[in-house]
Amino acid sequence: MKIYDKLLELAGKRANYFCLIDPDKLNAEEVVRHAKTCEENGADGLLVGGSLMIHNNFESNLKLIKENVKIPVLIFPGIFNFVSPYADALLLLSVITSRNPQMLIGEQVRAAPLIKYYNLEAIGTAYMLIESGNNTSVQYMSNSLPIPHSKSDIAVAHALAGQYLGMKIVYLDAGSGAKYPVSNEMIAAIRENVSIPIILGGGIKTPEVAAEKAIAGADFIVTGNVLEENCDPKLIKEFADAIHNIRRQ
């Protein structure tokens, strides 16, 4: 079964939980421990990647993660510097909220030959950057203006455009270091208008907030910074349980 088909199956049953691991911030021992802790405490999948690559250990740490867990391992973001055969799939992002052509299509063109060479499953992803109260890493690095936090109509139009262009997932992101997450109102408005799965990340700091976002319509909730600061098995389980309690059937 392709990873995308598995994601569709999961999204049809309940809300799901992804942990985001930035391999550039962890050594080999830490990255294995972090990945296994996430899996053992209820994570449905792992997103691996980041905005910067300073220590050049992305591929080695990704390989270690894949060797030590059984849950899906997805590369995020799926751009040129983050393409590797040591993953189950890659979220091939187009930053559809940007007007920077490099993030709309340039990076994807650079990544495409490597994706083909590695025979890696690529999942076309409509990535939407949403204003979060801070100038986040992804906003700065992509040179992209986020959609205003309160402008659900603009967000809906972008999500629909992504779906009509054939993208398979909408990824709503307030960004790393977000002051606050994407609003429930915006999530609900997008959920009402698109039929493809919604991934949500950025600013999710408590299990209670994660559950609210799942109720609003997000199919996959992502936590990153909160676990970098405290990779606590109890906290991971609390996130997983709160999210999994939101059923779709």
N, C-alpha and C positions, 0 to 999 in steps of 0.2 A: 504494500500500500504506500502510495506517495505521502509525503509529510503533509502536503496541503489537504489531501483527503482526510487524513487523521485529524487535522485541525478543524475541518468542517464537522466531522463526527463529534469531536469534543464540544464544539460550540453549539451543537444541536441539543446537547443534554444538560449542560450547566455552564456557569461562568468558570473560567480557568485562570490559573496563576503561573506567570513566568517570572523567573529571577534573571536579572541582567547582571552579567559578570564582565567587568572591564579587565581583560587579561594583562593590560599594561601596568596595572596597579598592584599586581600580586606576583609573588614568586611561585615556583613550581609546587612546593608543598602547600602553600596557602590556597592556590587555585583548585587543587584536587580536594582539599578539605572543604572549601566553600561549595564546590559543585556537589559533592556527596551529601553535605549537610542540607542543601536545598532539596535534592532528590528524596532523601530519607524523611523529610518533614512535609512533603506534600506538593512540591512544585510539579507542574505538568510539563514544563519544558524550560530550557535555558537559552537566553539570548547572550551571545558573546561578541563583544566589540566595544568600541569607544570612539571619541572624537579625535584623539591624538594617539600616536604610536611613538613613544620616546625610547623605550627599552628594547624594542624589536623582538619581543617574545610572544607576539600574537599567535603565530602558527604553532610554536612548541607548546604553549599553554592550552591552545584549542585542542591539540592532539591528546594531551593529558586528560582534558575534560571528557572528550569523546571515549577514551579508553576506560574511564572510571564510572560512567553513568549509563543508564539504559533509556532514560527519557530523551525526547527529541532535543538536539543541539542545533540551534539556528544562528547563523552569522547575522549580526546587525551592527552597523549598517552594511549592506552588501555593495560597497563601492570598491574601487580598484585596489586600495591598500588592504582590504579585508576580504580577500577571496582565497579560499583554501579547500583542499579535498577533505580535510578532517572535520567535517560537519555533515549533518543529515540534510540540510537545506540552507538556503540563503534568502533573506528578505531583500530583494532587489528594489531599493528605494528610488522613487522619484519625488523630490521635494515639491509637490504640486502647489504649495502655498508660496513658493519662491518665484521670483522673476529673474533669478540668476541662472542662465542657461547651463552653466557647468553642473549645477545640482539637479536641473530638470532632465538633462540627457547626456551631458559631457562625461560625467563619471561612469554612467551606465555603459556608454560606448567603450570606454577603457576597460571595464570589467568583463564585457560580454565574451571576448575570445578566451579568457581564462576560465569562465564558467563553462564554456563548451569543452575546453580542453580537459577539465576535471570531471566532466559529466555530472555536474552538481545541479541538484534541483533548485531552480530559481523561482521565487514566488513574487510576482509583481506587486509592489506595495505602494499605495498612495499615501505618502508621508506628509502629514499636516502639522506644522509648527504653530502652537497656540500660545498667545501672550500669557505670561505667568507671574508678572510682578518683578522679575529679575532679567537681566541680560544673560541668558544661559550660554553654555559652551556651544551648543549646536547652532544657536542663533548667530553667535560671533563667527564661528568657523565656516558656516555656510553662507554668510553675508546675506541672510534672508530676513525679511520683515515678517513677524508672526501675525496671525489673525488676531484681532482684538478679542479679549476674553469674553466680552458681552455680545459679540456679533455672530450669533448662531446662524443667521441667514447666509452670511458669507461662507461660513464653515460648511453648511449644507450644500451650497452651490459647488464648492471645491470637491467635496466628497462624491457628489453625483458625477462630476466631471471625471474623477478618477475611475469610478465604476464604469461609466460609458466608454472610457478609453480602454477598458478591458483589464484593469488592475483587479487583483484577487482579494486584497485586504486593504482596509483603511487603518492607518496608524496615526492616532491623535497623540501628540507629545507636547507637554509643557516644557520639557527639556530638563537636563541634569541641573540640579540646584534650584529647581523651581520654587518660588515662594508659595504658590498655591496651584492646585491641579486644574485640569479642564473642568468646566462647570457641568453639573448634572443636566442642566437645561440644554447645553450644546450637545452633549452625548445623546440625550433623548431625541433631539431634533434630527440628528444624523441617523440614529437607529430607525426612526420612523420613515426615512427617505431612501436608505440604501439597503440592499439585501446581502451584501458581502460582510464577512466578519470584521469586527472592530477591535483593534488592540489599543490599549490606553496606557500611557506612561507619563512620568514626571510629577513630582509633588505628592505622591501617595505615601503618606507618613504613618498611617495607622490602619489596622484591620477594619475599623469601623468605616473609614473613608473609602477603603477598597470595596467594601460591600455596597456602599451607596453608589459607586460608579458602576458596579455590576448590575445593580437594580435598574439604573438609568439606561443600560443597554450595552455596556462594554462586554465583549465576549472573552477577552484576555486582559488581565490586569498585570502590569509590570512594575516591580519595585527594583530599585538600584541603589541609590545613595543611602537609603535608610539601612540597608544591609551591609554596605561597605563600612559604615560607622559601627555596626553591631550585628555581626553574623551569628545571631542567637538562634539556636534551634527552636526554642519556645516561640520566639517572635515569628519565625518563618511558618511554623505550624498554625499559629493564630491567623496569619494572613491567609494561608491555604484554606483553613476551615471556614473562615468568614466568607471567602469568595465562593468556595464549593457549595455553600448552603444556598446559593442563588441558582435555582433550577430553571431550565428552559422548557421542560415538559410537564 
